[in-house]
Amino acid sequence: MLTVQKMNFNNYQSFSDYLDDLNKQKQNAQIQGKPQAYPQRTHVVVDPTDQSKAREALAKEQELASRKAEEETKMQHYRISGRYVLENEAVSQQKQQKPTRPADPNRIAYIQQLRKELKLVKR
């Protein structure tokens, strides 16, 4: 075992001499079969856990999403109903729209009549 000493540099001409002496003491302790005060830690590779796999997958998806967003911001956008959309979204919205019926003049007249009656009732 190594003994703890005060760092007294009076016996040494330089700090490197002190370190050399310290290394010699360690080597002598190993040769004599004494265990080191602090055993060397070996790095152990552990199989990834579910949490670490999920964390890696999430990081990968975030990176892909940021790349996709960067590409999409550079693409041409179209304004539809107050929203800016990409070309493929605009095309799909147009395909999904149902054709509107032509305005029926009788229905319009009926709605206007109801409005007039409602105004009269409110007064």
VOBA-1610 file (N, C-alpha, C; in pm, whole numbers, padded with zeros to 5 digits, always signed):
BEGIN
Met+00083-00118+00000Met+00000+00000+00000Met+00088+00124+00000Leu+00039+00226-00065Leu+00115+00351-00069Leu+00092+00428+00060Thr+00195+00491+00103Thr+00180+00574+00222Thr+00155+00716+00179Val+00072+00782+00253Val+00039+00920+00222Val+00142+01007+00291Gln+00207+01089+00212Gln+00310+01177+00264Gln+00277+01320+00227Lys+00328+01409+00306Lys+00319+01548+00267Lys+00411+01567+00148Met+00369+01653+00058Met+00453+01676-00058Met+00569+01764-00014Asn+00679+01701+00004Asn+00799+01773+00045Asn+00895+01767-00073Phe+00910+01879-00139Phe+00995+01883-00258Phe+01141+01912-00225Asn+01170+01922-00098Asn+01310+01950-00061Asn+01400+01835-00101Asn+01346+01713-00098Asn+01427+01596-00133Asn+01441+01579-00284Tyr+01361+01649-00361Tyr+01360+01633-00507Tyr+01403+01764-00572Gln+01467+01750-00684Gln+01510+01869-00756Gln+01398+01928-00842Ser+01305+01842-00885Ser+01195+01891-00967Ser+01070+01806-00939Phe+00961+01855-00990Phe+00834+01783-00972Phe+00837+01651-01049Ser+00903+01649-01164Ser+00911+01524-01241Ser+00990+01418-01164Asp+01091+01459-01087Asp+01162+01362-01003Asp+01068+01302-00898Tyr+00985+01388-00842Tyr+00887+01342-00743Tyr+00791+01240-00806Leu+00743+01270-00928Leu+00652+01179-00996Leu+00720+01047-01031Asp+00845+01054-01073Asp+00920+00931-01102Asp+00930+00843-00977Asp+00960+00905-00864Asp+00971+00831-00739Asp+00836+00769-00701Leu+00731+00844-00722Leu+00597+00793-00692Leu+00564+00672-00779Asn+00598+00679-00907Asn+00576+00565-00998Asn+00656+00443-00955Lys+00778+00463-00910Lys+00861+00351-00863Lys+00797+00286-00741Gln+00742+00368-00652Gln+00676+00313-00533Gln+00555+00227-00574Lys+00480+00273-00673Lys+00364+00195-00720Lys+00409+00062-00779Gln+00514+00067-00859Gln+00563-00056-00922Gln+00615-00154-00817Asn+00685-00104-00717Asn+00735-00191-00610Asn+00619-00255-00533Ala+00513-00179-00513Ala+00397-00233-00441Ala+00332-00343-00523Gln+00327-00329-00654Gln+00268-00432-00739Gln+00355-00557-00741Ile+00484-00538-00744Ile+00576-00653-00748Ile+00567-00732-00618Gln+00552-00665-00507Gln+00544-00732-00378Gln+00409-00800-00357Gly+00316-00780-00450Gly+00188-00848-00441Gly+00086-00773-00358Lys+00117-00655-00319Lys+00020-00577-00243Lys-00083-00519-00340Pro-00208-00522-00300Pro-00309-00462-00389Pro-00297-00310-00390Gln-00336-00254-00500Gln-00332-00108-00509Gln-00441-00050-00421Ala-00419+00073-00378Ala-00519+00139-00296Ala-00648+00159-00376Tyr-00634+00193-00503Tyr-00749+00213-00590Tyr-00733+00122-00711Pro-00808+00014-00717Pro-00792-00078-00831Pro-00832-00010-00961Gln-00768-00051-01066Gln-00798+00004-01198Gln-00939-00037-01238Arg-01017+00058-01285Arg-01152+00028-01330Arg-01148-00004-01478Thr-01212-00112-01514Thr-01217-00148-01655Thr-01352-00104-01710His-01351-00058-01832His-01474-00013-01895His-01552-00135-01943Val-01675-00144-01899Val-01760-00257-01934Val-01865-00209-02033Val-01875-00279-02144Val-01976-00246-02243Val-02104-00319-02205Val-02210-00242-02188Val-02338-00297-02145Val-02434-00291-02263Asp-02517-00394-02275Asp-02618-00393-02380Asp-02712-00275-02360Pro-02755-00211-02469Pro-02842-00095-02454Pro-02977-00133-02394Thr-03027-00047-02308Thr-03157-00071-02246Thr-03267-00019-02338Asp-03390-00052-02304Asp-03504-00003-02382Asp-03509+00149-02380Gln-03476+00206-02265Gln-03480+00351-02253Gln-03375+00416-02343Ser-03255+00359-02346Ser-03151+00417-02431Ser-03184+00399-02579Lys-03246+00285-02613Lys-03288+00265-02752Lys-03395+00367-02790Ala-03489+00390-02699Ala-03595+00488-02726Ala-03536+00627-02738Arg-03440+00660-02654Arg-03376+00791-02659Arg-03305+00811-02793Glu-03235+00707-02839Glu-03166+00715-02967Glu-03265+00729-03082Ala-03374+00653-03077Ala-03476+00661-03183Ala-03540+00799-03186Leu-03566+00855-03068Leu-03625+00989-03060Leu-03530+01093-03117Ala-03403+01082-03084Ala-03304+01176-03136Ala-03294+01166-03288Lys-03299+01044-03338Lys-03292+01023-03483Lys-03412+01085-03553Glu-03533+01063-03497Glu-03655+01120-03556Glu-03653+01272-03551Gln-03602+01328-03442Gln-03594+01474-03432Gln-03499+01530-03537Glu-03390+01461-03560Glu-03294+01506-03661Glu-03357+01500-03800Leu-03430+01391-03830Leu-03497+01379-03959Leu-03604+01487-03975Ala-03677+01515-03868Ala-03782+01617-03873Ala-03722+01755-03897Ser-03608+01783-03836Ser-03546+01914-03857Ser-03496+01927-04001Arg-03443+01818-04057Arg-03400+01822-04197Arg-03519+01843-04291Lys-03629+01771-04262Lys-03749+01784-04344Lys-03804+01926-04335Ala-03807+01982-04215Ala-03858+02119-04197Ala-03770+02219-04271Glu-03639+02195-04269Glu-03548+02284-04340Glu-03574+02280-04490Glu-03598+02160-04543Glu-03627+02148-04686Glu-03761+02211-04721Glu-03861+02189-04633Glu-03995+02241-04661Glu-03999+02394-04658Thr-03917+02455-04573Thr-03920+02601-04567Thr-03864+02662-04695Lys-03783+02588-04766Lys-03726+02640-04890Lys-03817+02617-05010Met-03920+02533-04993Met-04011+02502-05104Met-04116+02611-05120Gln-04179+02612-05239Gln-04285+02709-05269Gln-04410+02676-05188His-04472+02781-05129His-04594+02764-05051His-04709+02839-05118Tyr-04831+02788-05097Tyr-04951+02849-05153Tyr-05046+02881-05039Arg-05118+02992-05054Arg-05213+03032-04950Arg-05352+02982-04988Ile-05409+02901-04900Ile-05544+02847-04921Ile-05620+02866-04790Ser-05730+02938-04798Ser-05817+02963-04682Ser-05738+03018-04563Gly-05647+03109-04590Gly-05571+03173-04482Gly-05453+03093-04431Arg-05427+02977-04489Arg-05314+02895-04447Arg-05214+02883-04561Tyr-05087+02879-04527Tyr-04984+02854-04626Tyr-04954+02705-04626Val-04967+02643-04743Val-04944+02499-04755Val-04850+02472-04872Leu-04791+02354-04867Leu-04704+02312-04977Leu-04789+02274-05097Glu-04722+02259-05210Glu-04794+02229-05335Glu-04871+02098-05326Asn-04808+01994-05273Asn-04876+01864-05266Asn-04997+01869-05172Glu-04988+01949-05064Glu-05103+01963-04974Glu-05216+02039-05044Ala-05180+02142-05121Ala-05281+02220-05193Ala-05355+02133-05294Val-05281+02049-05365Val-05342+01960-05464Val-05436+01861-05396Ser-05392+01804-05284Ser-05477+01706-05215Ser-05603+01772-05158Gln-05592+01897-05111Gln-05711+01968-05061Gln-05810+01995-05174Gln-05758+02030-05290Gln-05847+02055-05404Gln-05917+01927-05447Lys-05848+01814-05440Lys-05909+01687-05478Lys-06018+01647-05378Gln-05999+01681-05251Gln-06095+01642-05149Gln-06219+01731-05147Gln-06210+01849-05204Gln-06325+01940-05202Gln-06439+01882-05285Lys-06557+01891-05228Lys-06676+01846-05301Lys-06723+01962-05388Pro-06777+01931-05504Pro-06828+02041-05587Pro-06947+02107-05517Thr-06948+02240-05520Thr-07056+02313-05453Thr-07178+02321-05543Arg-07293+02324-05478Arg-07418+02337-05554Arg-07434+02482-05598Pro-07495+02503-05711Pro-07522+02641-05750Pro-07625+02702-05655Ala-07615+02832-05636Ala-07705+02901-05543Ala-07849+02895-05594Asp-07941+02859-05507Asp-08083+02851-05540Asp-08148+02985-05504Pro-08199+03058-05603Pro-08256+03190-05574Pro-08374+03184-05476Asn-08454+03079-05481Asn-08566+03065-05387Asn-08516+03052-05243Arg-08408+02977-05223Arg-08352+02959-05088Arg-08294+03090-05036Ile-08225+03163-05123Ile-08169+03293-05083Ile-08280+03389-05042Ala-08387+03392-05119Ala-08501+03479-05086Ala-08562+03438-04953Tyr-08573+03309-04928Tyr-08630+03259-04803Tyr-08544+03302-04684Ile-08410+03290-04697Ile-08318+03329-04589Ile-08328+03479-04562Gln-08336+03560-04667Gln-08348+03705-04649Gln-08480+03739-04578Gln-08587+03669-04613Gln-08716+03692-04547Gln-08707+03660-04398Leu-08637+03550-04364Leu-08620+03514-04223Leu-08541+03621-04148Arg-08439+03678-04211Arg-08361+03784-04149Arg-08448+03906-04120Lys-08530+03945-04216Lys-08617+04060-04198Lys-08712+04037-04081Glu-08770+03916-04075Glu-08863+03884-03966Glu-08792+03887-03831Leu-08668+03839-03828Leu-08591+03838-03704Leu-08562+03979-03657Lys-08529+04068-03752Lys-08505+04208-03716Lys-08631+04272-03660Leu-08745+04241-03719Leu-08871+04297-03670Leu-08903+04246-03530Val-08875+04120-03503Val-08902+04062-03372Val-08812+04125-03267Lys-08686+04154-03302Lys-08592+04212-03207Lys-08634+04352-03166Arg-08700+04430-03255Arg-08738+04568-03224Arg-08853+04567-03136
//
